Amino acid sequence: MSDEKSMRDRMLAGEPYLADDPALTRDSRRAQRLTHLINTMDPTDHRRRRELFTELLGAFGEHSEIRPPFRCDYGYQTSFGARSFANWGLVSLDVATVTIGDDVQIGPNVQLLTATHPLEPGPRRDKWEAAEPIVIGDNVWLGGGVIVCPGVTIGADTVVGRVSGHPGPSGRRRRCRVARPGGARAVTA
């Protein structure tokens, strides 16, 4: 027996890997097939969609819903808690684990991105990749368009909103509110 890990084993262990592993190709094709079925099926067939998500994902909690379209790399690396909801356009690049807690609300076009690439040009050119897990705690609300980067943990009861804007006519920045457990505070956007 060889001491060398497969690229799939390296990926699952959180180590740098090359995505050309035949097992990863097989896993990716499985996810593509299942997401294609989910994304093209009758949108009112909730029972069948639930069956497909249960087959695709590592876990799919009771009374949860993900509205298509949905995209992921592998599916089995994403766990979706009970009573959680994701609006249209969720992307879960689940090279590392993506753990979504119970009672989570996810707005449209949210991206959960675990994948990373080397900063050095040589390994990047050689197609080395890595990933860091994402954890979304219970009762979190991710507003529309939020992007969660590799290695981020969002604690329970947190609200994350996407803020965009431009300076007002006087050049002053507009103020917004960022909600946090225990209250909100004003910040300059």
N, C-alpha and C positions, 0 to 999 in steps of 0.2 A: 504494500500500500504506500502510495506516495505522500510525502509531507506537503506537497504543493496543493494549495486550495484552487478550486475552480474560480473563474471570474465571478460566477454567480455567488459562490460562497464568500468571496471577498466583498462583493457588494452588500450582501446580507449582514456581514460583520462590520460594515461601516468603513472598510478599507478602500484605498484607490483600486480601481478595476478598469478593464476594457469591456465595453458593451457588446463586443462581437461574439460572446459566448453563445454556443448553440442553445443552451438551456434558457438564457435570457431572451434570445430571439423567440423561442417557443412561448415563453411566458408573456412576452410583449404581444405576440400574435393572438394569444388567447384573450388578452385584455382588449385588443382592437376589435376582435370578433364580437365580444360581449357588449362593448360600448356601442358598436355599430347597431346591434340589435336594439339596445336600449334607446338610442338616439333616433331610430327610424320607426319605432313601433307606434301603435295607436296610443296617443297620450292619455286616453281615458282608461286604459287597461292597467289599473294600479296593481292588481294581483300579479300579473305576469312581470311587470317592471320590478316589483319587490322580489320575485323569484330570481330574476337576473342579477339584481344588485346583491342578493344574498350569495349567489354563486361567484360573482366577481370580487367582492370585497372581503377583507380579512374578517370583518364583523359588520353587521348592519342591524342596529338596534330596533326594538319593537316600536311601532308607531312613528317611524322616521320616514322622511321623504327627501329624495333628491330629484329635482326637476331637470330633465334633459334640455339641452345637451350637457353631457358630462364627459370629461376626458381624464385619463390616467395612464401612467406607464405600465403598471403591473396589476393594480387592483388589490391583490392580497396583502399589500403593505399599508393599505388604508383601512382604518377602523372607524366606523361611524356610530356614535352612541344612540341611546334610546331617546325618542321624542325630539330628535333633532331635525332640522329642516335646512335644505340648501336650495336656493332659487336658481334660475337658469344660468348655465354657463360656468359651473364649477370646474376648475382644473386642479387636479391633485397629481403633481409630478412626484410619485411615491417611490423614488429610488431608495430612500430611507423610509422609515415608518412615519405615517401621518396618523395621529391619534386625535380624534374629534370626540369630545365628551358628550354627556347627556344634556338635553335641553338647549342645544346650541342653535343659533339662528345665523344663517349665512346668506348674505345678499347676493344679487346677480353679479356675474363676472368676477368672482373671487378666485385668486390663484394661490395655491399652497405649493411652494417650490422648494423641494429638498435638495435638488441637484446642484452640485458645484463643479467647477473646473479649475485646473491649476492656473496660478498666476504666471508661472514661468512659461515662456513660449514653447520650449522643447517638448515637455510632457503634454501640453495642450495640443500641439501639432500631432503628437503620437496618439491622441484620442483617449488619454487617461481621464477618468471621471471619479467623482466621489459624491457623497451626500451626507447631510446631517438631518436628524429627525425633527419633526414639528409636532408640538403638543398644543392642542386647544382645550382648555379646561371646561368644566361644566358651566352651563348657563352663560356662555359667551355670545356676544353679538358681533359679527363681522359685517360691517356695512358694505354696500355695493362697491365693487372695484378694488377692494383691499387686496394687497399682495403681501403674503407672509413668506419671509425669506428663510433659507436653510438654518437650522439650529434654534429657531425661535420657539419659546414656550409662552403661551398666553394664559395667565392665571384665571381661575374661576371668577365668574361674575363681572368680567371685564367687557367693555364696549370699545371696539376699534372702528373708527370712521375714516374714510378717505377725505382729505381736505385738499381742495385746490382753490386757487383764487389769484387775484392780481392786485397790485397796489391800487388804492383809491385815487381819486383825482388829485389829492394833495401829495401823493407819493407815500402816504402812510399805509402800513399794512393793516389788513382787516383782522379782527379778533375772532377766534372760534373757541369752542368749548370741547375739551377732551374729557370724556367720562371715565372715571376710575372707581374701583371699589372704595367706598367711603366718601364719595363726592366728586364734583367736577372742578376743574380749575381752568381759568382763562389762559390761553397761550396766543402768541402772535403767529399768524400764518403767513 
